[in-house]
Amino acid sequence: MPTQEEIGEHLDMTDRNFREIRDKLADRLGIDPERASWWQDTSMDLIRVEYIRYMREMASGRGGDQQYDLTRERAELTRELKLKARRENEEAEEVVRHVDVITEVLAQVSVKVAAAFDAILPKIKRQYGDLPPKAVEIIEKTVSDARNEVHGIELDWESFDEMEEAARSGEEGARPPESARADAAISLGE
């Protein structure tokens, strides 16, 4: 006639833990759990075997209410992780779209700026005819300096990222007009 304490010790658990599962074990053994001290009329071996079977079912996902809660929690966690991954992927795709647009715009701007610089000296010569060599030299130097300055333009990604983060967080006035954003995200290399 084992006591609850002896059964708990035999199963390597406290008697409190045994009390928490004893009704389930009684049901599994076909014993009325309401019958007082049913475990005293049952062999320790039979209780141990049924406990092992119960634990195997819990581990395999076929357990009772606690297993249902665990399975539900796992499903919810998996769903949340999928949603988080989807959001991160969408944000990464948005960044790639921004980079693609910026790259295309800068390519178009550089072609137009180069053409505008190339047209400066011929336009001046057409307007004023022959220019003194010193004037041509000054114009060519000024155009060359301007080309070098434009060539040194680099995107300030940190500033751009800060503006985008502020816009995503919903800060009031965080997203300035496109032209202002472009101006703030470009700095002259020196």
Backbone bond lengths (Angstrom), bond angles and torsions (degrees), N, CA, C in turn:
res aa  C-N    CA-C-N  psi(-1)  N-CA   C-N-CA  omega(-1)  CA-C   N-CA-C  phi
1 M - - - 1.441 - - 1.528 109.62 -
2 P 1.336 115.94 88.61 1.462 118.71 -178.47 1.526 111.30 -74.75
3 T 1.287 114.71 148.98 1.471 120.84 175.05 1.531 108.16 -91.83
4 Q 1.325 115.99 169.04 1.461 119.76 177.43 1.528 110.92 -60.31
5 E 1.313 116.35 -38.09 1.460 120.64 179.58 1.522 110.64 -63.58
6 E 1.332 117.27 -42.80 1.471 121.52 -179.80 1.526 110.68 -65.83
7 I 1.320 115.80 -41.14 1.473 118.72 177.91 1.517 109.71 -64.47
8 G 1.327 117.02 -44.72 1.464 120.36 178.07 1.512 111.40 -58.68
9 E 1.315 117.40 -43.39 1.463 121.42 178.71 1.521 110.43 -64.40
10 H 1.324 117.00 -42.58 1.470 122.06 179.97 1.534 110.79 -63.07
11 L 1.343 117.08 -36.78 1.464 121.29 -179.45 1.530 112.24 -91.68
12 D 1.321 116.07 5.69 1.459 122.52 179.37 1.529 111.32 60.95
13 M 1.332 114.76 48.88 1.461 120.63 177.06 1.524 107.96 -146.28
14 T 1.302 115.92 166.94 1.461 118.99 177.95 1.524 108.78 -78.32
15 D 1.317 116.20 161.04 1.467 118.89 177.70 1.522 110.12 -64.72
16 R 1.337 117.00 -27.42 1.468 120.74 175.90 1.530 110.40 -63.94
17 N 1.333 116.53 -44.53 1.461 120.08 177.57 1.528 110.70 -61.60
18 F 1.333 115.72 -40.38 1.459 118.78 178.74 1.529 110.13 -62.88
19 R 1.318 117.41 -41.15 1.468 120.43 178.82 1.530 111.06 -59.92
20 E 1.352 116.70 -34.31 1.462 120.52 -179.42 1.522 112.15 -68.31
21 I 1.321 118.57 -30.24 1.470 119.92 -177.44 1.528 113.47 -109.52
22 R 1.304 118.98 -2.73 1.473 120.32 -172.93 1.525 112.66 -61.92
23 D 1.343 118.87 -36.66 1.460 119.50 179.36 1.533 110.68 -66.65
24 K 1.307 116.78 -37.17 1.474 119.73 177.26 1.517 110.19 -65.02
25 L 1.324 116.07 -43.11 1.467 119.35 178.44 1.531 110.84 -63.80
26 A 1.340 116.88 -39.95 1.467 120.09 178.65 1.522 110.12 -61.15
27 D 1.339 116.82 -45.18 1.467 120.21 177.68 1.526 110.84 -58.74
28 R 1.298 116.37 -44.36 1.463 120.95 -178.84 1.525 111.81 -65.24
29 L 1.326 116.14 -31.48 1.467 120.30 179.40 1.539 112.05 -86.12
30 G 1.331 116.41 -2.03 1.454 119.94 -179.92 1.516 113.15 76.97
31 I 1.305 116.95 24.70 1.465 122.85 -178.99 1.521 107.90 -108.17
32 D 1.303 116.96 141.13 1.453 121.73 176.84 1.531 108.69 -66.72
33 P 1.341 117.54 114.85 1.464 119.66 -177.36 1.525 113.23 -64.94
34 E 1.331 116.83 -18.09 1.460 120.38 179.42 1.528 111.90 -78.16
35 R 1.321 115.76 -15.73 1.464 118.97 179.87 1.518 108.96 -68.99
36 A 1.284 117.15 124.04 1.464 122.38 -175.81 1.525 110.77 -62.90
37 S 1.303 114.83 136.08 1.472 123.23 174.63 1.523 113.25 52.85
38 W 1.336 117.92 39.86 1.459 121.33 179.92 1.522 112.16 -58.58
39 W 1.334 116.67 -32.14 1.464 121.28 -177.37 1.525 112.74 -66.01
40 Q 1.321 115.75 -20.45 1.461 118.17 -179.92 1.539 111.57 -73.77
41 D 1.335 116.15 -21.76 1.464 120.48 179.63 1.524 112.26 -97.73
42 T 1.322 117.14 5.95 1.465 121.88 -176.20 1.521 108.73 -116.47
43 S 1.324 114.46 143.17 1.472 117.53 -177.93 1.525 110.32 -72.12
44 M 1.315 114.52 149.84 1.457 122.22 179.62 1.532 109.49 -61.76
45 D 1.333 117.25 -37.82 1.469 121.11 -179.29 1.527 110.96 -63.21
46 L 1.321 116.18 -43.49 1.466 120.46 -179.64 1.530 110.57 -64.55
47 I 1.300 117.33 -41.33 1.471 121.18 178.01 1.528 109.82 -64.07
48 R 1.334 117.16 -43.46 1.466 121.62 -179.61 1.527 110.88 -61.81
49 V 1.338 117.08 -47.04 1.463 120.87 -178.83 1.529 109.96 -62.20
50 E 1.314 117.16 -43.47 1.468 119.88 -179.90 1.517 110.87 -67.02
51 Y 1.324 117.83 -35.61 1.459 121.87 177.17 1.534 110.20 -64.41
52 I 1.329 116.08 -42.90 1.473 120.10 179.02 1.527 110.01 -62.66
53 R 1.324 117.14 -44.20 1.469 120.45 178.02 1.529 110.98 -61.79
54 Y 1.311 116.24 -41.72 1.460 121.27 178.69 1.538 110.30 -60.56
55 M 1.323 116.64 -45.86 1.466 120.69 -179.45 1.531 111.33 -65.30
56 R 1.331 116.59 -37.20 1.472 119.53 177.48 1.531 110.37 -62.45
57 E 1.313 116.59 -42.33 1.463 119.81 178.29 1.518 111.26 -63.27
58 M 1.313 115.99 -41.49 1.463 119.66 178.11 1.528 110.30 -61.61
59 A 1.324 116.34 -44.11 1.463 120.58 -177.81 1.526 111.59 -67.61
60 S 1.330 117.18 -32.13 1.460 119.69 -177.67 1.524 112.64 -85.88
61 G 1.333 117.14 -4.13 1.453 119.78 177.87 1.506 114.13 93.75
62 R 1.312 118.14 10.95 1.462 120.31 179.78 1.516 111.70 -105.05
63 G 1.333 116.63 15.67 1.465 120.62 -175.66 1.509 112.73 -75.15
64 G 1.294 116.59 -172.55 1.458 123.48 -174.83 1.510 113.77 -85.19
65 D 1.335 115.92 -140.08 1.456 122.43 -174.04 1.523 112.58 -58.59
66 Q 1.317 116.29 -42.69 1.469 118.98 -179.32 1.522 109.94 -62.81
67 Q 1.343 116.74 -39.18 1.454 119.65 179.27 1.528 109.87 -67.22
68 Y 1.335 116.01 -38.59 1.466 119.51 177.42 1.521 109.70 -59.66
69 D 1.339 117.64 -44.84 1.458 121.46 178.72 1.523 111.13 -61.87
70 L 1.319 116.36 -43.25 1.462 120.90 179.95 1.531 110.40 -64.04
71 T 1.319 116.49 -44.43 1.464 120.82 179.35 1.517 110.64 -63.57
72 R 1.335 116.71 -41.98 1.459 121.03 178.08 1.526 110.59 -62.88
73 E 1.335 116.03 -43.11 1.470 120.30 178.76 1.530 110.79 -62.39
74 R 1.327 115.67 -42.97 1.473 119.26 178.75 1.520 110.90 -62.75
75 A 1.330 116.84 -43.11 1.464 120.82 179.43 1.520 110.64 -63.14
76 E 1.332 116.85 -41.56 1.458 120.99 179.12 1.524 111.09 -65.63
77 L 1.321 116.18 -42.44 1.463 120.19 177.93 1.531 110.59 -63.00
78 T 1.316 116.70 -43.67 1.463 120.59 178.60 1.524 110.57 -61.17
79 R 1.332 116.86 -43.15 1.457 120.92 179.12 1.525 110.47 -62.68
80 E 1.331 117.17 -43.81 1.464 120.74 179.74 1.528 111.23 -64.71
81 L 1.328 116.63 -39.52 1.467 119.56 178.21 1.525 110.93 -65.02
82 K 1.330 116.58 -38.95 1.467 119.91 177.76 1.521 110.62 -64.59
83 L 1.339 116.62 -42.99 1.457 120.08 178.90 1.522 111.40 -63.47
84 K 1.329 115.68 -41.36 1.469 119.71 178.83 1.528 110.23 -63.41
85 A 1.319 116.63 -44.50 1.467 120.40 179.18 1.526 110.43 -62.72
86 R 1.340 116.74 -40.30 1.469 120.52 178.87 1.520 110.21 -63.13
87 R 1.350 117.02 -43.75 1.470 120.12 178.45 1.524 111.22 -62.13
88 E 1.335 115.86 -43.71 1.462 119.34 179.62 1.526 110.84 -63.09
89 N 1.331 116.88 -40.00 1.471 120.43 177.79 1.526 110.84 -64.37
90 E 1.335 116.58 -42.62 1.463 119.81 178.84 1.523 110.89 -63.17
91 E 1.339 116.82 -40.59 1.464 120.15 178.45 1.528 110.43 -65.37
92 A 1.321 117.02 -41.15 1.464 120.33 178.85 1.525 110.31 -64.47
93 E 1.342 117.07 -40.77 1.466 120.14 177.86 1.518 110.67 -64.14
94 E 1.335 117.04 -37.10 1.464 120.65 178.31 1.527 110.13 -64.34
95 V 1.318 116.87 -41.75 1.468 120.52 178.04 1.524 110.03 -62.00
96 V 1.339 115.93 -43.22 1.467 119.40 179.15 1.527 110.01 -61.78
97 R 1.338 116.91 -41.27 1.471 119.37 177.85 1.524 110.49 -61.36
98 H 1.352 116.65 -41.81 1.467 119.81 178.17 1.524 110.58 -61.18
99 V 1.307 116.76 -44.88 1.461 120.80 -179.20 1.526 110.05 -63.35
100 D 1.324 116.96 -41.87 1.475 120.22 178.63 1.530 110.95 -61.32
101 V 1.328 116.60 -44.07 1.468 120.54 -179.77 1.522 109.71 -65.47
102 I 1.305 116.86 -45.79 1.467 120.61 -179.11 1.526 110.09 -61.40
103 T 1.326 116.55 -43.91 1.467 120.39 179.52 1.520 111.13 -60.57
104 E 1.321 117.05 -44.80 1.464 121.50 179.80 1.518 111.03 -64.06
105 V 1.317 117.42 -44.47 1.468 121.29 -179.65 1.531 110.22 -63.36
106 L 1.322 116.29 -45.17 1.469 118.94 179.82 1.526 111.86 -64.02
107 A 1.311 117.50 -36.57 1.466 120.42 177.35 1.530 110.29 -63.75
108 Q 1.334 116.40 -43.91 1.467 120.34 178.97 1.529 110.89 -65.32
109 V 1.327 116.25 -42.41 1.466 120.60 179.97 1.525 110.31 -63.33
110 S 1.323 117.03 -43.30 1.467 119.28 -177.32 1.524 111.56 -64.10
111 V 1.327 117.32 -37.40 1.467 120.64 177.49 1.531 109.59 -64.52
112 K 1.329 116.67 -45.34 1.471 120.03 -178.91 1.526 111.84 -67.49
113 V 1.322 117.39 -39.68 1.464 120.76 179.54 1.525 110.04 -65.44
114 A 1.336 116.81 -43.20 1.469 119.93 178.98 1.523 110.57 -61.62
115 A 1.338 116.44 -42.47 1.472 119.84 178.80 1.534 110.69 -64.61
116 A 1.332 116.53 -39.35 1.467 119.99 179.40 1.532 110.44 -65.23
117 F 1.324 117.42 -42.42 1.467 120.42 178.01 1.527 110.96 -63.79
118 D 1.337 116.75 -41.32 1.462 120.34 -179.79 1.533 111.57 -64.79
119 A 1.318 117.22 -26.60 1.469 120.80 -176.42 1.525 113.05 -86.49
120 I 1.315 119.15 -11.34 1.470 120.85 -174.44 1.529 112.05 -62.84
121 L 1.322 118.27 -55.50 1.466 121.18 -175.56 1.531 111.63 -64.51
122 P 1.328 119.85 -46.14 1.469 118.24 177.81 1.534 112.98 -60.08
123 K 1.340 118.10 -37.67 1.470 120.18 179.06 1.528 110.55 -64.51
124 I 1.312 116.54 -42.30 1.468 120.24 -179.78 1.527 109.55 -65.37
125 K 1.338 117.16 -42.01 1.461 120.16 179.97 1.526 110.96 -64.34
126 R 1.347 118.05 -39.30 1.459 121.28 178.10 1.533 110.76 -64.39
127 Q 1.303 115.80 -39.37 1.463 120.55 -176.62 1.535 111.38 -72.88
128 Y 1.327 116.05 -40.77 1.461 119.04 -172.06 1.527 113.62 -113.86
129 G 1.314 117.63 1.91 1.451 120.37 178.67 1.523 110.74 74.58
130 D 1.333 114.80 -147.15 1.456 119.12 -179.72 1.519 109.74 -67.54
131 L 1.311 114.31 131.87 1.456 120.82 178.85 1.518 108.78 -107.81
132 P 1.306 115.58 150.45 1.463 117.68 175.77 1.535 109.53 -62.80
133 P 1.318 118.98 146.58 1.464 121.99 -178.80 1.527 112.59 -54.57
134 K 1.330 118.01 -34.74 1.471 120.76 179.55 1.532 110.50 -64.81
135 A 1.350 118.23 -39.30 1.465 122.23 179.21 1.529 109.78 -66.85
136 V 1.335 116.32 -42.36 1.477 120.33 178.11 1.526 109.50 -62.24
137 E 1.312 116.15 -41.73 1.474 120.75 179.26 1.530 111.01 -62.26
138 I 1.341 117.38 -42.96 1.475 121.60 179.33 1.527 110.00 -64.57
139 I 1.329 116.93 -44.49 1.475 120.58 179.75 1.525 109.98 -62.92
140 E 1.334 117.30 -46.41 1.471 120.55 -179.95 1.524 111.06 -61.88
141 K 1.345 117.22 -40.16 1.473 120.54 178.59 1.523 110.55 -65.44
142 T 1.339 117.34 -43.02 1.468 121.43 179.97 1.535 110.27 -63.39
143 V 1.325 117.41 -43.23 1.471 121.39 178.43 1.529 109.59 -64.74
144 S 1.322 116.41 -42.57 1.472 120.51 179.51 1.530 110.69 -62.35
145 D 1.333 116.61 -43.85 1.473 119.90 177.65 1.530 110.99 -61.66
146 A 1.331 116.02 -42.54 1.467 119.88 179.61 1.530 110.48 -64.55
147 R 1.350 117.11 -42.16 1.476 119.99 176.45 1.534 110.94 -58.81
148 N 1.316 115.89 -45.84 1.472 119.74 -179.83 1.530 111.26 -62.50
149 E 1.332 116.40 -39.54 1.462 119.36 178.98 1.525 110.82 -65.09
150 V 1.340 116.42 -43.74 1.469 120.44 178.88 1.527 109.66 -66.51
151 H 1.320 116.26 -38.15 1.462 120.06 179.45 1.540 111.23 -62.58
152 G 1.338 116.40 -29.14 1.465 120.49 -178.58 1.520 114.19 -83.82
153 I 1.332 117.85 3.09 1.474 119.76 179.32 1.518 109.17 -69.39
154 E 1.321 114.95 131.39 1.466 121.04 177.26 1.523 108.77 -131.64
155 L 1.304 115.72 150.03 1.457 119.34 176.02 1.519 109.37 -74.03
156 D 1.294 115.42 135.66 1.463 121.67 174.96 1.524 106.59 -92.97
157 W 1.337 116.40 84.78 1.465 122.35 -173.71 1.523 111.68 -60.41
158 E 1.308 117.59 -35.14 1.464 120.41 -179.39 1.524 110.81 -61.50
159 S 1.327 115.71 -45.80 1.456 120.48 179.12 1.522 110.34 -64.37
160 F 1.311 116.88 -42.02 1.465 121.74 179.16 1.529 110.14 -63.07
161 D 1.343 116.87 -45.27 1.467 120.95 179.30 1.525 111.32 -61.39
162 E 1.341 117.14 -40.77 1.468 120.68 179.07 1.521 111.03 -62.36
163 M 1.334 116.58 -41.85 1.467 119.57 178.76 1.524 110.92 -65.29
164 E 1.327 116.85 -42.30 1.460 120.58 179.65 1.527 110.54 -64.55
165 E 1.322 117.54 -42.01 1.469 121.30 179.80 1.524 110.26 -64.08
166 A 1.323 116.51 -42.11 1.456 120.06 178.16 1.525 110.15 -63.48
167 A 1.315 116.84 -39.17 1.464 120.40 179.34 1.526 110.47 -66.05
168 R 1.329 117.45 -41.22 1.470 120.96 179.77 1.522 111.28 -66.95
169 S 1.328 117.16 -33.35 1.461 119.41 -177.83 1.522 111.55 -77.78
170 G 1.343 116.70 -7.86 1.458 120.44 175.14 1.508 114.23 81.57
171 E 1.320 117.94 20.05 1.461 120.06 178.46 1.525 109.58 -63.72
172 E 1.327 116.18 137.64 1.457 122.28 -179.90 1.521 109.55 -59.45
173 G 1.322 116.19 127.47 1.462 121.08 177.96 1.509 113.21 68.54
174 A 1.310 117.56 18.70 1.452 120.34 -175.77 1.517 112.12 -75.84
175 R 1.321 117.72 -21.67 1.456 120.17 -176.72 1.531 109.27 -110.19
176 P 1.349 116.45 95.12 1.457 119.23 -179.88 1.526 110.58 -69.62
177 P 1.319 118.13 169.68 1.463 120.60 177.90 1.522 110.19 -56.38
178 E 1.333 116.05 156.33 1.467 121.03 -175.94 1.524 112.40 -54.79
179 S 1.334 117.87 -42.07 1.460 119.42 -177.92 1.525 111.24 -64.92
180 A 1.313 117.26 -39.59 1.463 120.44 178.89 1.517 110.26 -68.20
181 R 1.341 116.73 -37.56 1.468 119.65 178.14 1.520 109.74 -64.19
182 A 1.327 116.92 -41.35 1.459 120.05 -179.48 1.526 110.15 -65.47
183 D 1.352 116.73 -41.93 1.460 119.85 179.18 1.512 111.36 -61.81
184 A 1.352 116.93 -41.17 1.457 121.01 -177.31 1.517 111.61 -72.54
185 A 1.327 117.27 -24.89 1.456 120.10 -175.57 1.514 112.30 -91.54
186 I 1.340 117.90 1.57 1.474 121.28 179.69 1.520 107.72 -117.88
187 S 1.312 115.47 134.08 1.460 118.58 174.50 1.515 108.49 -130.94
188 L 1.302 115.63 152.05 1.451 119.49 178.93 1.510 110.49 -83.99
189 G 1.344 115.59 128.02 1.460 119.78 177.29 1.507 109.54 -75.03
190 E 1.304 117.43 139.94 1.467 120.85 -179.03 1.490 111.20 -129.96
